Amino acid sequence: MKQTPLHDVHVNLGAKMIPFAGFEMPVTYPSGINSEHRAVREDVGVFDVSHMGEFEITGADRNAFVQRVTCNDVGALKPGQAQYSGILTREGTFVDDCLVYRFEDKLMMVVNASNIQKDWDHILAQKAGANVRLRDISEETALLAVQGPKAEGLIGQLTSLGVGMIPYYHFTQGKVAGVQCFVSRTGYTGEDGFELYCRAADAETLWHALVGAGRAEPIGLAARDTLRLEAGLPLYGNDIDDTTTPYEASLSFIVKLDKGAPFTGLDALKRQKLEGVSRRLVGFKITEPRVIARPGYPVFLDGTQVDIVRSGTVTPTVNAAIGTTYLPKDSAKAGVQIEIDIRGKKVGAEVVKMPFVPHRTKK
């Protein structure tokens, strides 16, 4: 198992550590998942997400190259802006979802920890004659996500950067608690928040400035999952994978068919847009008490299995068992009744609109 630069800090805090995407990661701290979840919804929490992968792209053809390997429009980005995007197969399905950051002199792609090697190989295979230099900087980069309604106030006390002026999906560079960072305003919880990227050697200094009594709570992977599910945000390997396309996953906003540059998966997505999708990702809520639909459980519509539960758990803010699945396009609407096989018993559920909890990101 790999370890993040903050591994010993988590152990000293009494975190329960589990294997995740090849890393030993904190799943919960002694306060527990409900407390951690509420801290982010009502106050502020900090996640160690240093396991995520970062690729740096420099060289004269950098923008054109990233246009080719992602489906969103890099050309629409100005320096200091970020975008959510997808790395796709020729069939238009997901190799991974990613973030793209545009700097004055480079681009950076942030990918899922479980897919670092796969993504790297996929991107490298498309380099051809492009005048670009690719660097995998994952090992030397640490990443802390500071999320919650009090995130801006907390970081604002530690920097002169004026973080309150950073718009959504923008970033700036400077020092936070004396540590050189670049600070972006995106997030994976539905709450306002920031990402602090720094050198791995500086991660502990930054963590101790942010986390502690009167500051932020440490948050583990379990609450990260309940928060992102409530916000209706997809998880690679569950809601999206190499069998699903952005159109099926209700992520059409990341596909720019007319961006003026061909990209991997373009032809397949043009066909799918013309013909229409056959299924869509939906959210559901269990209508029976004391049962939870876990990922992998079979999902039935009118007595026929149509998919499996993609994401599913009980979440503290909704205070109910919720989840996601794919349904035939004509049935992918609120109010439709489905059944889920939970340990041999079919349990009723109802399709509901996502997100389950309204986003409070700063626009």
Secondary structure, 3 states (H helix, E strand, C coil): CEECCCHHHHHHCCCEEEEECCEEEEEECCCCHHHHHHHHHHCCEEEECCCCEEEEEECCCHHHHHHHHCCCCHHHCCCCEEEEEEEECCCCCEEEEEEEEECCCCEEEEECHHHHHHHHHHHHCCCCCCCCEEEECCCCEEEEEEECCCHHHHHHCCCCCCHHHCCCCEEEEEEECCEEEEEECCCCCCCCEEEEEEEHHHHHHHHHHHECCCCEEEECHHHHHHHHHHCCCCCECCCECCCCCCCCCCCHHHCCCCCCCCCCCHHHHHHHHHHCCCEEEEEEEECCCCCCCCCCCEEEECCEEEEECCEEEEECCCCEEEEEEEEEHHHCCCCCEEEEEECCEEEEEEEECCCCCCCCCCC
